[in-house]
Amino acid sequence: MLGWSQGKLAEAAAVSRTTVVDFERGIRIPHRNNLSAIRRALEAAGIEFIPENGGGAGVRLFRRSSDA
């Protein structure tokens, strides 16, 4: 949705690129603090996480940030 590379997400979340790569590959789940940092970075860029409401959880692009 944002067109970010793994490196851009890692930088925005202040986590290692390896953390992002391993998470995307399903190799491991990041520590809670890293997951929170990734979520905050995505939310700051305009990603909105939609809770389960009978139709399934999801995400949407709420607004585009100026640097996305």
Buried (B, 14 or more C-beta within 10 A) or exposed (E): EBEBEBEBBBBBBEBEBEBBEBBEEEEEEBEEEBBEBBEEBBEEBBBEEEEEEEEEEEEEEEEEEEEB
